[in-house]
């Protein structure tokens, strides 16, 4: 049985990058912590944000399909 994706982990300093999706919030938190990013310009380490699946959209980025947050979408980890 394939589980439905409810949350996406999206990071990136200059351009959005989707690390994947999970069916549970705890799984998304684990995936986000596993994919910490080191940002330049003295920003240091950052944890990618978690978005609800309904707050994301799939776009064509130079022939590659990418999942990015919708405009004005709030990350789930900020809302709580």
Secondary structure, 3 states (H helix, E strand, C coil): CCCCCCEEEEECCCCCEEEEEECCHHHHHHHHHHCCEEECCCCEEECCEEEEHHHEEEEEECCEEEEEECCCCCCHHHHC
